[in-house]
Amino acid sequence: MEQSYVVAEKFWPLLRVLFLAQEASIKLRKHFFPFSPLWGFEPQASPLDSIKGPHTSTQGLGPWCSPTGSPAPLSCETGCGEGSWILVCRLLVPTQVSLLSMEEDIDTRKINNSFLRDHSYATEADIISTVEFNHTGELLATGDKGGRVVIFQREQESKNQVHRRGEYNVYSTFQSHEPEFDYLKSLEIEEKINKIRWLPQQNAAYFLLSTNDKTVKLWKVSERDKRPEGYNLKDEEGRLRDPATITTLRVPVLRPMDLMVEATPRRVFANAHTYHINSISVNSDYETYMSADDLRINLWNFEITNQSFNIVDIKPANMEELTEVITAAEFHPHHCNSFVYSSSKGTIRLCDMRASALCDRHSKFFEEPEDPSNRSFFSEIISSISDVKFSHSGRYIMTRDYLTVKVWDLNMENRPIETYQVHDYLRSKLCSLYENDCIFDKFECVWNGSDSVIMTGSYNNFFRMFDRNTKRDVTLEASRENSKPRAILKPRKVCVGGKRRKDEISVDSLDFSKKILHTAWHPSENIIAVAATNNLYIFQDKVN
């Protein structure tokens, strides 16, 4: 009996920590979701999963750079013009990726490459969770909820053509993460890929970072078309030979073989995050990167896996005092000392690592004053920032909340310089969107190569483009009906009230189960990638 008391006393601190974690989870849900019935402890999810972001840098920022001050490598007029985008690829990423059909134009130039499968075969694990071009745009990586990474490569045959078609074929597929279980906290760790980030190519191999909720991995993707043969101590199958049978000395040689693409994990960065990772960002020095979860941001060196530096920590001493969480974070594209992170309260903080090792004090604080007339029960929820992106010039910051996209000037903190309404017609539907949890969807946003056009997703497989120079906008749809070769996308319009025209769709007819959360834009061309559930659509500006 005395021994049992000793054991109980030994494990009491651990039991107390688990109890406090459960209590904090309940209080946190009550604070952010006062009418939610899910106040109980859910062991398979993070206590902050309902408010965390999907993902996601004033000194020395350089001279002022106008968005129209330099020639744009991409045409804004064609970028948002009516009927200017054509479908070049519709890719469906199934469990086993294989080329099932390929259509060619009469001039033998492949312009449509589709991985077609019946939707009945698609599972939850096949849903695409992230999309990312590499720095040259030659490779496009997707991650899904099954922990797989699929890399597509641009068609090489047309590489020297003046007007290249934006066709991509499967280059490599590998399993990045497996489902795990944290026995100490009784938490399931999903294999879902939250983010993928490419490193600049330094040699013939490619390197990328992929992360799930807890672990970041550095992958090397390389090609191999030769294999060594003629070992003395190994036979053709790789088994060791008896040295007594060796009578001659052979020199190993390299023999040609079919081209094979290999993906090997070079680094595994684990055990550094208590909460779910929502963002990873590679620093401009290409020696470090940061990973952000709901309450902390860590700085890593690519060569060191067992140690990271905590640069942001917003966890209060008393979890009852928690009022916001980190939703996204990103490094400045040119200055390795600066980074930015957003919060669930709609604020953005710019930090400078030169000021202190722990950036508990921000250099700049961006927040838009709230309009009291628009105050409602859903104000805090829809103001939560789901994505934050620096412009390529580093002059501007773009943020996405539930209803709008905002562009901020680094030199003006009190309000955004541009605000774009993505789907303001949903404002009257917030109650029903809250009931079906769609109000917590985390939409991403991207710049084009010249920072002149903005793209983000919406519902009903719609995605929106905003031209910053002409102030024009367009709504396009990624659907199976538009998946014919060279199908030209027609602008779509949503009817809010009154008589609906023939080419319009009623707001009551929108399918909220079809949503464009993840998008990517080619770094130098008008080629975009749009993820719709388990389908990946690649559109290109019309080429004559």
TORTORZA-10057 format. One record per residue (C-alpha): z, x, y. Coordinates in pm, whole numbers, plus 50000, padded with zeros to 5 digits. Layout:
ZXY;...
# end
This chain:
500005000050000;500905028450235;497575045150162;495625013650258;497385013050595;496345049250652;492695040750575;492815010350803;494305031251082;491595057551032;488705033151063;490265010851329;488495029151622;485115023151455;485894986351395;487044982951753;483774998151883;481714973851673;483824944751796;483384955152160;479624958952108;479464923651971;481544910552260;479334928752514;476234914052351;477584878752384;478604883752747;475264899652833;473324870352690;475564845852873;474954864253200;471174865653179;470524834352970;473274809053047;471494780852863;470374800852561;471804789052227;471544824652092;474934836552213;475934849451872;475634885051756;472214893251608;472444924851397;468684929551368;468074932351744;469334952452035;471924934952253;469534940852541;466284931052375;465894898752570;465814916052905;464284949452830;460784958652935;457844965352704;457474998652791;456635021553083;458205096954074;459525122654849;459165154554930;455945172954873;453875142254802;450905155954989;448835141555273;448155104955317;445295093155102;443545060555176;442205040854879;438865040355058;439055075255204;437065092354932;434025082154730;435045060454439;433795072654101;433685036353992;431875008354167;434274981854290;431474957654355;430224958854000;433754961953868;434764927353982;431324912454019;430374880453848;428784885653509;428964923653537;430974930953222;429434930952876;431124933752539;430314966352364;432974966252093;435164940351929;437554957951696;439984940851464;442654964051334;443694951950987;446174967450749;443504989450594;440994998550862;437434999450736;434004994850886;432864960850765;429884953550987;427794971451244;425034956751453;422334977651616;419954970751898;416214972351836;416085006951993;418585018651726;421265025451988;424495010851857;426054988752118;428314966251916;430804978051660;433024951251511;435744952051251;435544915951136;438024899250909;439194864050859;442244857151074;444074843950768;444424880350654;446124890850978;449894893850966;452614900351221;452354937551143;448684937751253;449414926951611;448484954651856;451484965952061;449994993752278;446595007152389;445895040752554;442815061852644;443135099452635;442515120352948;438755123052890;438235087852762;436565100552446;439435087852231;441245054652235;444525049952048;446175017351947;449575011351792;450674979851612;453824962751497;453374977351150;453985012651279;450355023251241;448275042851490;444495038151488;442385062451691;438835053551794;436275079351904;433385073152138;429935074351982;428865110851981;425105105451945;424785093152302;427005119752458;424175136252657;422645103952782;422905095653151;424155060353081;426315061752772;427255030552585;430965024752550;430925021852174;433905034451975;434215040351602;437305046051389;438255082751403;441645083951231;444355060751100;447895070751008;451355056250961;453445068151254;456785050751193;458485033850900;461155006650912;464675021050909;468225008450900;471185020551104;474095016750863;476705025251124;475654997151357;474114974251092;470864973451288;467334971851158;465014996251337;461524981951354;458475003251286;456634987551582;454905012851810;456185006452162;454175032652348;451535059552296;450905087852541;448235114852511;448685151252602;445775169552771;443545186852518;444055224552510;442035233652200;440065216751925;443055195451823;444475164651995;448155157652054;449835124452125;453325109852150;454255077451977;457575059551981;459315029851826;462725016951938;464625048651852;462425078251760;459645096751943;457115116951742;454575143151847;451395141051639;448605166251598;445185151851516;442665177751399;439405180351207;438805200650893;435415206750731;436265237150517;438755243550241;440015276050087;439045284049728;439445313249489;443215317849485;444505342649229;447795325449142;446575289249165;443965270348970;441485245249114;444095217449108;446695238149290;448945245148991;450435279748940;448705301648683;450325325248437;450085360348587;449445374048238;446105355748227;444845371448551;442445399848469;440515402848796;441385401449164;439525375049363;439165372049740;439745336349863;436825321150052;436255290150267;433935264050122;432275235850323;433595200850261;433185166150405;434675162950751;438275151250732;440545141351019;444205149650962;447225136651151;450385157251108;453775152251276;454655183951467;457915172551628;460385144251571;462715135851860;465495113551727;469155103651765;469175103952145;468955067052236;471595040452181;469355012752307;465695004552257;463125028652401;460745010452635;458875039352800;457695074852744;455925095853007;454465130952992;455325153553284;452605170353488;453935204353378;452975194453020;456115211452894;458465181852918;458425144252884;460935116452935;461955086752724;463675056552874;465735029252713;467594999752864;470345020353026;469395057253012;466505081053068;466345114052877;464305145252953;462865164452656;461155197752607;458275196152360;459595226752177;463205214552141;463945184751918;467715186551882;468615185252251;467675163852549;469005161052903;470245127953037;468755123953386;469545087053450;472525067153323;473195032653467;475635021453199;478845009553370;482275018553240;482854981553179;479874963553025;480984931653200;479814947953523;476274952953393;473814935653627;470464951753547;468634972653289;465804997853303;462464981953216;459905009953269;459685046153384;456935070953467;456535106353600;454615113653918;451055124253822;451155156554030;454775165654113;456825174553807;460125169153986;459585132554075;459685101253864;460135064053915;461845036953715;462024999153754;464734974153672;465194938153562;466264929153917;462814936954054;463754970054215;462075004154191;463845037554231;462135070454308;464155100554193;463895137854257;465225160753985;465615188954237;468475170154404;470795170054102;470775172953726;471865136653690;469745114653915;472455088953976;471335087454339;467755078054413;465555093454680;463875060554766;464625024554682;461854998354683;462814961654698;461164931154846;463464907055033;463804874054851;462514842555016;465424817655012;463004788355005;461584799854670;464994805354511;465334788254173;467074791453837;464164813053713;464014836454014;465894865153848;463864862553528;460404861953687;461304889953929;462014914053642;459454942253647;457694946853314;455514976753402;455305003853668;452395027753722;451635055353971;448145055754115;445995085454015;446385099454366;450175096454343;450305078154676;450995043054547;453115025554287;451944994154109;454434970153951;453954939153742;456414910553724;455874877253553;453684860953819;452394888954042;451124924554070;452424944254367;451274976954520;453844998154704;453285026754946;455655055554881;456335057355254;457325020655292;460295008555091;461074974555243;458084955055111;454874959554911;451634965555098;449674943254858;450644913454643;448254897254395;448954863654231;448074866653863;448744830953746;450604812954020;449534779853862;452254785753601;455034782253857;455294745153779;455444753453405;458394777453418;460754753053249;458554748852942;457754786252942;461484792952937;461974769652641;459284786852431;460434821852546;457044830052701;458774836353032;460114868652879;456644882452795;456094917652926;452624922053077;451204956353155;448964966453445;446434994753490;444405011553765;440755020453743;439745056853789;439485054754169;442605033054221;440405006454382;440614979754111;443664966253929;443664949053591;446374929453411;446634902853143;447484866053130;447554837152883;444734820152692;443294855252633;442534857353005;442744889853197;442524894353572;440864920253796;441654925454164;439454945854399;441714962354657;438864969154902;437064935654909;440144914854809;438014897154550;439424887854212;438014875153887;439384859753568;437674869553243;438294859452883;438404880152565;437534856652281;435584854251957;433024832352131;432154861752357;431964886952072;428184886852040;426254919052113;425854924352488;427634891752561;428074889352938;431484877353044;431474847353271;434284842053521;436794815553419;438684792253650;441874772753592;442154737753737;445644730453868;445224694653985;442644668854078;439284664453914;438344692253676;434874707053694;432744714353391;433284751953404;437044749453462;439934747453219;443024726453280;446354744153313;447694720053050;445064732452802;446094768952817;447094784152484;450274804052546;450174819252197;447044838152302;448084864352554;446774897352687;449834919752717;448254954152669;445214968152851;443725002452924;441055015653160;438805045553095;439885074053328;436445079353484;434135050753381;434055013053396;435135008353036;438184987452956;440114980352638;441904947152597;444264939052309;444414902752200;446834898551906;445144918951628;441764921651805;440744950052033;437944942052277;436084969652461;434054959252764;431724980252973;430244974953316;426674963453267;424264992653218;420634986253305;
# end
